[in-house]
Amino acid sequence: MLDEASAATVRDAVVHGAAGLTTVVVEHRIEPWLEHADRIVVLGRDGRISYDGTPVQVLADHGDELAADGIWVPGVAAPEPLAIDLGALARPAEPGVGLLTCEPVRVERRRNHLDGSSEVSTALVTDAPLEVAAGRATALVGPSGGGKSTWLATIAGLIPPSSGRVVTSDGREVAELPATDVAPLLGWVPQWSSSALLSRTVLDEVLLTGRTLGTADEGEARHLLEVLGLAHLERADPQTLSGGEQRRLAVAAALAHGPSAVLADEPTVGQDRGTWAAVTGLLLSHRARGGAVVTATHDPDLVRLVDEVRHVRTPPPQPERATPPAVLSACGPLSLVAAATIPMVAAVLSPGWRVSLVVLALLAVGAVVGLANRPGSGGWTLAGRWRGLAIRLLPGVVGGLSVGWSTWLLGAHDVETALSAALRLLVIVVPSAITLAFIDPDDLADHLGQRLRLPARPVVALGAALQRVQSFGAAWSEVGWARHLRGQGVSWRQPRSVVAHLWASTFGMLLRSLGSAATLAVAMDARGFASDGRRTWAEGAPWRLSDTLVVLASLSTVLVVVIARL
């Protein structure tokens, strides 16, 4: 999924970085690697080694056999796409009729931080409208990171542009269409195919949208799986498939219900010659039955087969519009953890609700100071920080009310005792709600390892795990996108749809996280974290004056309680 220049950069990094080491590369498109390779090992469809030798020897002796078996042999032209009967569209259209119009758009990417600050950068700028017409295929090409995937997601109504619109032939904005109207209109193949897989079996995945719309055809679904070499896997869990198999499954699921247009992001990545011919054949057969195809791709063989090529250019560099940092952002993670922990001692030792209330007042002053903008950065504070704090405080407030109520109910209706219990819980919760947003997991791991001399492996694993928690939102959104485009709408009038969405999104998010954790564990072992060897740190873990001040400020809460007791 890289443009030619980016791929060459990665390849050069591997070749030079691995100089003197044994390097194993798994690749379908072998030609760019041949000048660097000493040996080729070819695996057959049964998983056994078919050929093993020097590149010159293997290709000279078996090149024709390898090409016939699906290997991308240098010098052999791409195969002809398969001609496949896909049946009729759900909504037939005359060739050339416009289905969607994407006006010139500008898309800005906002990166929100837990502390309420954010950064805005330009992700895509187009200078001409894009017409998605029946019976036509369009390829979006351009450098990696230039905005091709963003453009596809914008056409699908998933990313709202800051200017411009995407409208249907009858003038409705795609982003405002209900799920049951989007599904017959659009088929979706995302860049990361695993994020679009929603069912428990391969066959159910292909049938999902059709079942929602009442047009499912098991015979047609099995035919698609047969064409794509997935028929023997119809009862398998889609999450257990290889990357190339998942991509083919996503293509089948996007086409099976006969949508008017298919939006496919890198549909041919990870395919051998045979499966490439099947995937491109399906897309071109969809065009032949009157459907539209828009694909983002770096595949020159696919680009040669489309009707229109649109070049996506990286937006000109612009300074990011960053919001001012907060005072607490100047503190390191250990001091912030200490500032969240020390008031717990005050909560335990507090003699009554009046003292707890004074401690909460001190914490409120700390929040006002800590969430203010750093001197010289402009303005006083950001509303987003206070909204974030309110959201983080909500569970604590509910917990405090619950504890106070139960204490009152079980404690002879003693209001002072109930109030003391409720405020004590708030003293425990509030400091964490204030400081949590400013603790970076990577920094925390670095400081635990360097300043507290804790073992590197567990603290780095902790930091990485906490980073994965921050990615839950993106995984949740991707699953939500897939469900919306497959007709799985959410309506508060239908509680069952809400429960189904929450279950599917949570389950998909957990699957992504487990897969990521497994990959991380292998990567950590590969980088030497399984050994006891001495290691260095990329960045230092300084303790600054601001760290000392925030710890001293938190100690004032304990001091208030001690004075009250004396």
C-alpha positions as CSV (number, residue, x, y, z in Angstrom):
1,M,0.0,0.0,0.0
2,L,2.9,2.3,-0.8
3,D,3.7,4.4,-3.8
4,E,6.8,3.5,-5.8
5,A,9.0,6.1,-4.2
6,S,7.9,5.2,-0.7
7,A,8.3,1.5,-1.3
8,A,11.9,2.1,-2.6
9,T,12.7,4.1,0.6
10,V,11.5,1.3,2.8
11,R,13.3,-1.3,0.7
12,D,16.6,0.7,0.9
13,A,16.1,1.0,4.7
14,V,15.8,-2.8,5.0
15,V,18.7,-3.5,2.7
16,H,21.1,-1.1,4.4
17,G,19.9,-1.6,7.9
18,A,20.2,-5.3,7.6
19,A,23.6,-5.3,6.0
20,G,25.5,-8.3,7.3
21,L,22.4,-10.0,8.7
22,T,20.3,-12.8,7.4
23,T,17.1,-11.2,6.2
24,V,13.8,-13.0,5.2
25,V,11.3,-11.0,3.1
26,V,7.8,-12.3,2.4
27,E,6.5,-10.7,-0.8
28,H,4.2,-11.2,-3.8
29,R,5.8,-8.7,-6.1
30,I,9.4,-10.0,-6.0
31,E,11.0,-8.0,-8.9
32,P,12.3,-5.0,-6.9
33,W,13.9,-7.3,-4.4
34,L,15.7,-9.6,-6.9
35,E,18.9,-7.5,-7.1
36,H,19.3,-7.8,-3.3
37,A,18.2,-11.5,-2.9
38,D,20.7,-14.4,-2.7
39,R,18.0,-17.1,-2.5
40,I,14.4,-17.7,-3.4
41,V,12.2,-20.1,-1.5
42,V,8.8,-20.8,-3.1
43,L,6.0,-22.3,-1.1
44,G,3.4,-24.4,-2.8
45,R,-0.3,-24.3,-2.1
46,D,0.1,-27.2,0.3
47,G,2.5,-25.2,2.4
48,R,5.6,-27.2,1.4
49,I,8.7,-25.9,-0.3
50,S,8.4,-26.2,-4.1
51,Y,11.6,-24.6,-5.2
52,D,14.7,-23.3,-3.4
53,G,17.7,-21.8,-5.0
54,T,19.3,-18.6,-6.4
55,P,17.0,-16.1,-8.1
56,V,18.6,-16.7,-11.5
57,Q,18.4,-20.5,-11.2
58,V,14.8,-20.7,-9.9
59,L,13.3,-18.2,-12.4
60,A,15.2,-19.6,-15.3
61,D,14.2,-23.2,-14.6
62,H,10.7,-22.7,-13.3
63,G,9.6,-19.2,-14.3
64,D,6.7,-20.3,-16.5
65,E,5.4,-22.8,-13.9
66,L,5.6,-20.1,-11.2
67,A,3.7,-17.6,-13.3
68,A,1.0,-20.2,-14.1
69,D,0.7,-20.9,-10.4
70,G,0.1,-17.3,-9.5
71,I,3.6,-15.9,-8.8
72,W,4.4,-12.4,-10.1
73,V,7.4,-13.4,-12.2
74,P,9.3,-10.4,-13.6
75,G,8.7,-9.8,-17.3
76,V,5.4,-11.6,-17.4
77,A,2.4,-9.4,-18.0
78,A,-0.5,-9.2,-15.6
79,P,-3.2,-11.8,-16.2
80,E,-6.5,-11.0,-17.9
81,P,-9.2,-10.2,-15.3
82,L,-11.9,-12.9,-15.0
83,A,-15.3,-12.3,-16.6
84,I,-17.8,-13.0,-13.8
85,D,-21.6,-12.9,-13.9
86,L,-22.7,-10.9,-10.8
87,G,-26.4,-10.6,-11.5
88,A,-28.4,-7.4,-11.5
89,L,-27.9,-4.3,-9.4
90,A,-30.2,-3.5,-6.5
91,R,-31.1,-0.3,-8.2
92,P,-30.4,-0.5,-12.0
93,A,-29.1,2.7,-13.7
94,E,-28.4,3.6,-17.3
95,P,-24.7,3.8,-18.2
96,G,-23.3,7.2,-17.7
97,V,-26.0,8.4,-15.3
98,G,-24.5,10.2,-12.3
99,L,-25.0,8.4,-9.0
100,L,-23.0,10.7,-6.7
101,T,-21.3,14.0,-7.1
102,C,-18.4,15.0,-4.9
103,E,-17.9,18.7,-5.0
104,P,-14.4,20.2,-4.6
105,V,-13.8,19.5,-0.9
106,R,-11.4,20.4,1.8
107,V,-10.9,17.9,4.7
108,E,-9.2,18.9,7.9
109,R,-8.0,16.4,10.4
110,R,-8.4,17.4,14.1
111,R,-6.3,15.5,16.6
112,N,-7.8,15.8,20.1
113,H,-5.8,15.2,23.2
114,L,-7.1,14.1,26.5
115,D,-6.2,17.4,28.1
116,G,-8.7,19.2,25.9
117,S,-6.2,20.7,23.5
118,S,-6.2,19.8,19.8
119,E,-4.3,20.2,16.6
120,V,-5.7,20.8,13.1
121,S,-4.0,19.9,9.9
122,T,-5.2,19.7,6.2
123,A,-5.7,16.1,5.0
124,L,-7.2,16.6,1.6
125,V,-7.9,19.4,-0.9
126,T,-9.5,18.7,-4.3
127,D,-9.9,21.4,-7.0
128,A,-12.5,19.8,-9.2
129,P,-15.7,17.8,-8.7
130,L,-15.7,14.0,-9.0
131,E,-18.7,12.4,-10.7
132,V,-19.4,8.8,-9.7
133,A,-21.3,7.5,-12.8
134,A,-23.0,4.2,-13.6
135,G,-20.8,1.9,-15.8
136,R,-17.6,3.8,-15.1
137,A,-14.5,3.0,-13.0
138,T,-12.3,5.7,-11.5
139,A,-8.9,5.3,-9.9
140,L,-7.5,7.7,-7.3
141,V,-3.8,7.8,-7.5
142,G,-1.0,9.7,-5.8
143,P,1.7,9.6,-3.2
144,S,1.2,7.7,0.1
145,G,-0.4,9.9,2.6
146,G,-1.7,12.3,-0.1
147,G,-5.4,11.8,0.9
148,K,-6.7,9.0,-1.4
149,S,-8.3,7.1,1.5
150,T,-9.6,10.3,3.0
151,W,-11.3,11.1,-0.3
152,L,-12.9,7.7,-0.5
153,A,-14.2,8.0,3.1
154,T,-15.5,11.5,2.3
155,I,-17.4,10.2,-0.7
156,A,-18.9,7.5,1.5
157,G,-20.1,10.2,3.9
158,L,-17.9,8.9,6.7
159,I,-15.6,12.0,7.1
160,P,-17.4,15.4,7.0
161,P,-15.5,17.9,4.9
162,S,-14.9,21.4,6.2
163,S,-16.0,22.7,2.8
164,G,-17.8,21.1,-0.1
165,R,-20.5,18.3,-0.2
166,V,-21.1,14.8,-1.5
167,V,-24.6,14.5,-2.9
168,T,-26.8,11.9,-4.6
169,S,-28.5,12.3,-7.9
170,D,-31.6,13.6,-6.2
171,G,-29.6,16.2,-4.1
172,R,-29.4,14.5,-0.8
173,E,-26.1,14.6,1.2
174,V,-24.6,11.1,1.5
175,A,-23.5,11.9,5.1
176,E,-27.1,12.4,6.1
177,L,-28.6,9.2,4.6
178,P,-29.9,6.5,6.9
179,A,-28.0,3.2,6.9
180,T,-30.8,1.4,5.0
181,D,-30.5,4.0,2.2
182,V,-26.7,3.9,2.1
183,A,-26.3,0.2,1.8
184,P,-28.0,-0.2,-1.6
185,L,-26.1,2.8,-2.8
186,L,-22.5,2.0,-1.7
187,G,-20.3,-1.1,-1.3
188,W,-17.3,-0.4,0.9
189,V,-13.8,-2.0,0.9
190,P,-11.7,-0.2,3.6
191,Q,-7.9,0.1,3.6
192,W,-7.7,-2.2,6.6
193,S,-10.1,-5.0,5.6
194,S,-10.3,-6.5,9.1
195,S,-12.2,-3.4,10.4
196,A,-15.1,-4.2,8.0
197,L,-15.6,-7.9,9.0
198,L,-18.7,-8.1,11.2
199,S,-20.0,-11.7,11.1
200,R,-19.0,-15.0,12.7
201,T,-18.4,-16.9,9.5
202,V,-17.1,-16.1,6.0
203,L,-20.4,-17.0,4.4
204,D,-22.4,-14.9,6.8
205,E,-20.1,-12.0,6.1
206,V,-20.9,-12.1,2.4
207,L,-24.7,-12.4,3.1
208,L,-24.9,-9.7,5.9
209,T,-25.9,-6.7,3.9
210,G,-28.3,-8.7,1.7
211,R,-30.0,-10.1,4.7
212,T,-30.4,-6.6,6.2
213,L,-32.0,-5.4,2.9
214,G,-34.0,-8.6,2.3
215,T,-32.1,-9.5,-0.9
216,A,-29.6,-12.2,0.3
217,D,-28.8,-15.1,-2.1
218,E,-26.8,-17.9,-0.7
219,G,-26.1,-19.3,-4.2
220,E,-24.6,-16.0,-5.4
221,A,-22.6,-15.7,-2.2
222,R,-21.1,-19.1,-2.5
223,H,-20.3,-18.3,-6.2
224,L,-18.4,-15.2,-5.1
225,L,-16.4,-17.2,-2.5
226,E,-15.6,-19.9,-5.2
227,V,-14.3,-17.2,-7.6
228,L,-12.1,-15.7,-4.9
229,G,-10.7,-19.0,-3.7
230,L,-12.5,-18.8,-0.3
231,A,-15.2,-21.5,-0.7
232,H,-13.4,-23.9,1.5
233,L,-13.4,-21.3,4.3
234,E,-17.1,-20.5,4.3
235,R,-17.5,-21.7,7.9
236,A,-14.3,-20.1,9.2
237,D,-14.2,-17.1,11.4
238,P,-13.3,-14.1,9.2
239,Q,-10.8,-12.8,11.8
240,T,-8.7,-15.9,11.4
241,L,-8.1,-15.4,7.7
242,S,-4.8,-14.1,6.3
243,G,-4.6,-10.4,5.2
244,G,-5.0,-11.3,1.5
245,E,-8.0,-13.5,2.3
246,Q,-9.7,-10.8,4.4
247,R,-9.3,-8.3,1.6
248,R,-10.9,-10.7,-0.9
249,L,-13.7,-11.3,1.6
250,A,-14.3,-7.6,2.0
251,V,-14.6,-7.3,-1.8
252,A,-17.1,-10.1,-1.9
253,A,-19.1,-8.6,0.9
254,A,-19.1,-5.2,-0.8
255,L,-20.4,-6.6,-4.1
256,A,-22.8,-9.4,-3.1
257,H,-25.9,-7.2,-2.5
258,G,-25.6,-5.3,-5.8
259,P,-24.8,-1.7,-4.7
260,S,-24.9,1.1,-7.2
261,A,-21.3,2.0,-6.5
262,V,-18.3,0.3,-4.9
263,L,-15.6,2.3,-3.1
264,A,-12.5,0.1,-2.8
265,D,-9.3,1.1,-1.0
266,E,-6.3,-0.8,-2.3
267,P,-8.4,-3.9,-3.3
268,T,-5.5,-5.8,-5.0
269,V,-2.9,-5.6,-2.2
270,G,-1.5,-8.9,-1.0
271,Q,-2.8,-10.9,-4.0
272,D,-1.1,-13.4,-6.2
273,R,-1.7,-13.4,-10.0
274,G,-4.7,-15.7,-9.7
275,T,-6.5,-13.9,-6.9
276,W,-5.6,-10.5,-8.5
277,A,-7.4,-11.6,-11.7
278,A,-10.4,-12.6,-9.6
279,V,-10.5,-9.3,-7.6
280,T,-10.1,-7.1,-10.7
281,G,-12.5,-9.2,-12.6
282,L,-15.2,-8.7,-9.9
283,L,-14.7,-4.9,-10.0
284,L,-14.8,-4.8,-13.8
285,S,-17.8,-7.1,-13.9
286,H,-19.5,-4.7,-11.5
287,R,-18.8,-1.9,-13.9
288,A,-20.1,-4.1,-16.8
289,R,-23.5,-4.6,-15.0
290,G,-24.0,-0.9,-14.7
291,G,-22.3,-0.2,-11.4
292,A,-19.7,2.5,-10.6
293,V,-16.3,1.7,-9.2
294,V,-14.0,4.2,-7.4
295,T,-10.7,2.8,-6.2
296,A,-7.7,4.2,-4.4
297,T,-4.7,2.3,-5.6
298,H,-0.9,2.2,-6.3
299,D,-1.4,-0.8,-8.6
300,P,-0.4,0.2,-12.2
301,D,-2.0,-2.9,-13.7
302,L,-5.3,-2.0,-12.1
303,V,-5.0,1.7,-13.1
304,R,-4.6,0.7,-16.8
305,L,-8.1,-0.9,-16.7
306,V,-10.2,2.1,-15.4
307,D,-12.0,4.8,-17.4
308,E,-10.7,7.8,-15.5
309,V,-7.6,8.5,-13.4
310,R,-7.7,11.3,-10.8
311,H,-4.5,12.4,-9.2
312,V,-4.5,13.2,-5.5
313,R,-1.8,15.6,-4.5
314,T,-0.5,16.1,-1.0
315,P,-1.9,19.4,0.4
316,P,0.8,22.1,0.6
317,P,2.4,22.2,4.0
318,Q,0.7,24.6,6.4
319,P,1.5,25.3,10.0
320,E,-0.6,23.2,12.3
321,R,-3.1,25.2,14.3
322,A,-2.3,24.0,17.7
323,T,-4.1,25.1,20.9
324,P,-2.1,26.5,23.9
325,P,-0.7,23.9,26.3
326,A,-2.0,23.7,29.9
327,V,0.2,24.4,33.0
328,L,0.0,20.7,34.0
329,S,1.5,19.7,30.6
330,A,4.9,21.0,31.9
331,C,4.9,18.3,34.6
332,G,6.3,14.8,34.2
333,P,4.2,11.6,34.6
334,L,5.6,10.6,38.0
335,S,4.8,13.9,39.6
336,L,1.3,13.8,38.1
337,V,0.8,10.2,39.4
338,A,2.0,11.4,42.8
339,A,-0.4,14.4,42.7
340,A,-3.3,12.0,42.0
341,T,-2.2,9.6,44.8
342,I,-1.3,11.8,47.7
343,P,-4.8,13.3,48.2
344,M,-6.0,9.7,48.8
345,V,-4.2,9.8,52.1
346,A,-6.1,13.0,53.0
347,A,-9.3,11.2,52.1
348,V,-8.6,8.3,54.4
349,L,-7.4,10.5,57.3
350,S,-10.1,13.2,57.0
351,P,-12.0,13.5,60.3
352,G,-15.3,14.7,58.7
353,W,-17.1,16.3,55.8
354,R,-16.1,19.9,56.7
355,V,-12.4,19.0,56.3
356,S,-13.1,17.0,53.1
357,L,-14.9,20.0,51.7
358,V,-11.8,22.2,52.4
359,V,-9.6,19.6,50.6
360,L,-12.0,19.6,47.6
361,A,-11.8,23.4,47.6
362,L,-8.0,23.1,47.4
363,L,-8.3,20.6,44.6
364,A,-10.7,23.0,42.7
365,V,-8.0,25.7,43.0
366,G,-5.5,23.3,41.7
367,A,-7.7,22.5,38.7
368,V,-8.1,26.2,37.9
369,V,-4.4,26.7,38.0
370,G,-3.4,23.4,36.3
371,L,-5.9,23.6,33.5
372,A,-5.0,27.2,32.7
373,N,-2.9,27.9,29.6
374,R,0.8,28.2,30.2
375,P,2.0,31.8,30.6
376,G,2.8,33.4,27.3
377,S,0.7,30.9,25.2
378,G,-2.3,33.2,24.9
379,G,-5.7,33.2,26.6
380,W,-6.6,31.9,30.0
381,T,-7.9,28.3,29.4
382,L,-9.8,26.1,26.9
383,A,-13.4,25.1,27.2
384,G,-12.5,21.6,26.0
385,R,-10.4,20.9,29.0
386,W,-13.3,21.6,31.3
387,R,-15.7,19.5,29.2
388,G,-13.2,16.7,29.4
389,L,-12.8,17.1,33.2
390,A,-16.6,17.1,33.6
391,I,-16.8,13.8,31.6
392,R,-14.0,12.2,33.7
393,L,-15.6,13.4,36.9
394,L,-19.1,12.0,36.0
395,P,-18.5,8.4,37.2
396,G,-17.0,9.7,40.5
397,V,-19.9,12.0,41.1
398,V,-22.3,9.1,40.5
399,G,-20.3,6.9,42.8
400,G,-20.2,9.6,45.5
401,L,-23.9,10.0,45.4
402,S,-24.4,6.3,45.5
403,V,-22.1,5.9,48.5
404,G,-23.7,8.8,50.3
405,W,-27.2,7.5,49.7
406,S,-26.4,4.0,50.8
407,T,-24.5,5.3,53.9
408,W,-27.6,7.5,54.8
409,L,-29.9,4.6,54.2
410,L,-28.0,2.1,56.3
411,G,-26.7,4.5,58.9
412,A,-29.8,5.6,60.8
413,H,-30.3,8.4,58.3
414,D,-27.3,10.3,59.6
415,V,-26.8,13.1,57.1
416,E,-23.3,14.1,58.3
417,T,-22.0,10.5,58.1
418,A,-23.5,10.2,54.6
419,L,-21.9,13.5,53.5
420,S,-18.5,12.5,54.9
421,A,-18.6,9.2,53.0
422,A,-19.6,10.9,49.7
423,L,-17.0,13.7,49.9
424,R,-14.3,11.2,51.0
425,L,-14.9,9.3,47.7
426,L,-14.7,12.6,45.7
427,V,-11.4,13.5,47.3
428,I,-10.1,10.2,46.1
429,V,-11.5,10.5,42.5
430,V,-11.1,14.2,41.7
431,P,-7.2,14.4,41.6
432,S,-7.0,11.6,39.1
433,A,-9.7,13.2,36.9
434,I,-7.6,16.4,36.8
435,T,-4.2,14.9,36.1
436,L,-5.0,11.8,34.0
437,A,-5.3,13.7,30.8
438,F,-1.7,14.9,31.0
439,I,0.0,11.6,31.6
440,D,1.5,10.2,28.4
441,P,1.8,6.4,28.6
442,D,5.2,6.3,26.8
443,D,6.6,9.0,29.1
444,L,5.2,7.1,32.2
445,A,7.1,4.0,31.1
446,D,10.3,5.9,30.5
447,H,10.1,7.5,33.9
448,L,9.3,4.3,35.7
449,G,12.3,2.6,34.1
450,Q,14.8,5.4,34.5
451,R,13.9,7.2,37.7
452,L,12.5,4.3,39.7
453,R,14.8,1.7,38.1
454,L,12.0,-0.7,37.4
455,P,12.6,-3.5,34.9
456,A,12.4,-2.3,31.3
457,R,10.2,-5.1,29.9
458,P,7.2,-4.7,32.1
459,V,7.2,-0.9,32.2
460,V,7.5,-0.6,28.4
461,A,4.7,-3.2,28.0
462,L,2.6,-1.1,30.4
463,G,3.2,2.0,28.3
464,A,2.4,0.2,25.1
465,A,-0.8,-1.3,26.6
466,L,-2.0,2.1,27.8
467,Q,-1.3,3.5,24.3
468,R,-3.6,0.8,22.9
469,V,-6.3,2.0,25.2
470,Q,-6.1,5.4,23.5
471,S,-6.6,3.7,20.1
472,F,-9.9,2.2,21.1
473,G,-11.8,5.3,19.8
474,A,-10.4,4.8,16.3
475,A,-11.2,1.1,16.3
476,W,-14.7,1.8,17.5
477,S,-15.3,4.4,14.7
478,E,-14.1,2.0,12.0
479,V,-16.5,-0.7,13.1
480,G,-19.2,1.9,13.2
481,W,-18.4,3.0,9.7
482,A,-18.6,-0.6,8.4
483,R,-21.9,-1.3,10.1
484,H,-23.5,1.9,8.8
485,L,-22.4,1.2,5.2
486,R,-23.7,-2.4,5.5
487,G,-27.2,-1.2,6.5
488,Q,-26.8,-1.9,10.2
489,G,-28.4,1.4,11.4
490,V,-28.8,2.5,15.0
491,S,-32.1,4.0,16.1
492,W,-33.0,4.9,19.7
493,R,-36.5,3.9,18.9
494,Q,-35.2,0.4,18.4
495,P,-33.3,-0.6,21.6
496,R,-32.3,-3.9,19.9
497,S,-30.3,-2.0,17.2
498,V,-28.5,0.0,19.9
499,V,-27.6,-3.2,21.8
500,A,-26.4,-4.9,18.6
501,H,-24.3,-1.9,17.7
502,L,-22.7,-1.7,21.1
503,W,-22.0,-5.4,21.1
504,A,-20.5,-5.5,17.6
505,S,-18.4,-2.4,18.2
506,T,-17.1,-3.5,21.5
507,F,-16.3,-7.0,20.2
508,G,-14.6,-5.7,17.1
509,M,-12.6,-3.3,19.2
510,L,-11.4,-6.0,21.5
511,L,-10.5,-8.3,18.6
512,R,-8.4,-5.5,17.1
513,S,-6.7,-4.9,20.4
514,L,-5.9,-8.5,21.0
515,G,-4.4,-8.9,17.6
516,S,-2.4,-5.7,18.2
517,A,-1.2,-7.0,21.6
518,A,-0.1,-10.3,20.1
519,T,1.9,-8.5,17.4
520,L,3.4,-6.1,20.1
521,A,4.6,-9.1,22.2
522,V,6.4,-10.6,19.2
523,A,7.9,-7.2,18.3
524,M,9.1,-6.7,21.9
525,D,10.8,-10.1,22.0
526,A,12.4,-9.5,18.6
527,R,13.9,-6.3,20.0
528,G,15.5,-8.0,22.9
529,F,13.0,-7.5,25.7
530,A,13.1,-11.2,26.5
531,S,16.7,-10.9,27.5
532,D,18.4,-9.4,30.5
533,G,20.9,-7.4,28.6
534,R,21.5,-3.8,29.5
535,R,19.5,-1.3,27.4
536,T,19.5,2.4,26.8
537,W,16.7,4.9,26.5
538,A,15.9,7.1,23.5
539,E,15.0,10.0,25.7
540,G,15.8,11.2,29.2
541,A,13.3,11.3,32.1
542,P,14.0,14.7,33.8
543,W,12.6,15.9,37.1
544,R,11.8,19.6,36.8
545,L,10.9,22.4,39.2
546,S,7.3,22.1,38.0
547,D,7.3,18.5,39.2
548,T,8.4,19.5,42.6
549,L,5.8,22.2,42.8
550,V,2.9,20.0,41.8
551,V,3.9,17.4,44.4
552,L,4.2,20.1,47.1
553,A,0.8,21.4,46.1
554,S,-0.8,18.0,46.5
555,L,0.9,17.6,49.9
556,S,-1.1,20.6,51.0
557,T,-4.2,18.5,51.1
558,V,-2.6,16.1,53.7
559,L,-1.3,19.1,55.6
560,V,-4.9,20.5,56.0
561,V,-6.1,17.1,57.4
562,V,-3.2,16.9,59.8
563,I,-3.8,20.4,61.1
564,A,-7.5,19.6,61.5
565,R,-6.8,16.5,63.5
566,L,-4.3,18.3,65.7
